[in-house]
Amino acid sequence: MASENRKRKKKILKITIPIILILVVGIFVLPSFFNNSEEVKKYSVFNLTKNDLSEKVSASGKIESKESSNISASTEGRIKKVYVVLGQQVKKGQLLAEMEDSNIQNEIRKTLAASSIDLQNAAMNKNNKARDLESAKYLYSLGEISQEELRKAQSDYDAAAMEYSQKSAGSDVSYLRKQLNDTKLVSPIDGTVTFMNAKAGTQSSGVMFVVEKTKDLALNASVSEYDINKIVSGQKAVVKSEMTGEEEFAGTVSLIAPAATKQQVTGQQDASSANDKTQFKVMVAIQGKHDNLKIGSNARVNIITSERGAVLAVPSESLAMDKKGYAVFEAIKKGDTYKAKKIRVTTGMETDLMTEISGSGLREGMKLVSSPQGLRSGQKFKVTKAPRMMTAQ
């Protein structure tokens, strides 16, 4: 009997222990399961503020002088003397260099000497013809010569007088004087000598000087065909150069090329990639002080194509969209939690980070949910951090 009782007890224990374990697990696990299923989600919020928004077109290029002049010799020859050095500031009309001119000077002297002899001969001939004419008039009055002979004497005098007048006006050395003047290379503008290829004693070749206005700079930028119609003359711009880092320089669009400049495309390109190479030149005049900018440096520009001042704007990721359009979620404080309220909005200007919004339910300073994905109107939630102010970038 005792043996049977022990067997019965063991059997009861085998059945009871698993049941007890199940009950224990249920006591601790099930409440946790139900609590997790009702866990309140967390969202970040921000205060709605007014911002200044602007749409921009970005481009890059090189800093250039707004006015530049290449100076070359009109004729080849030996350089006699150079009067400036690289980097020197010069005035309009200032002498930069002289070419050898001894041969031209000799030609002018010879021509003038020959002209002087010709003038003396012309004067002598005129005087002679004048005496012949007076004699012819006297003889004609006596009836000793005909009227035809008198007319010939007059004609000879008129020709001699014209020749003397032409010789008196000066010899024809204007072409030689122009050549002499061309041996002097002068600056056509005020500016700085930014390039020199001239040395005394050497032969002239190609461009010998470049003079540029280093205080009057512009950015020669390339703009894609997809953006060029957004740009008009007079638009404001912000320029940054590689050599000056994040320093900003104010600019204004001063010139837009009427035709595209296509870059050379190498290798096999499809039609879409070829179109990407179509660029338009846009000149942006640099305004204000820009002592640190240098001609030839690489630079980038943001051209402001549109602006909106003091408008309600939100980070683009805070907008929710459904079949009815765009909406934002207001965060309404309810004790220790917040309650979401959906507000329909109309969007306006968009930038890379911000979007303008308007609507009857909006007010400055109200709390909105930053990223409302999965949020429903009326849903309770907690915030991950204190409300923060969002501003346009």
Beta strands, then each sheet from edge to edge (+ up, - down):
strand 1: 42-43
strand 2: 45-47
strand 3: 49-65
strand 4: 68-72
strand 5: 79-82
strand 6: 89-90
strand 7: 95-99
strand 8: 184-186
strand 9: 191-196
strand 10: 207-212
strand 11: 217-224
strand 12: 236-241
strand 13: 249-256
strand 14: 261-262
strand 15: 278-286
strand 16: 298-315
strand 17: 320-322
strand 18: 325-334
strand 19: 337-344
strand 20: 346-350
strand 21: 354-358
strand 22: 367-369
strand 23: 380-383
strand 24: 388-389
sheet 1: 1+ 23+ 19- 18+ 17-
sheet 2: 22+ 2- 24-
sheet 3: 14+ 15- 11+ 3- 16+ 12- 13+
sheet 4: 14+ 15- 11+ 3- 16+ 21- 20+
sheet 5: 4+ 10- 9+ 6-
sheet 6: 5+ 7- 8+
end
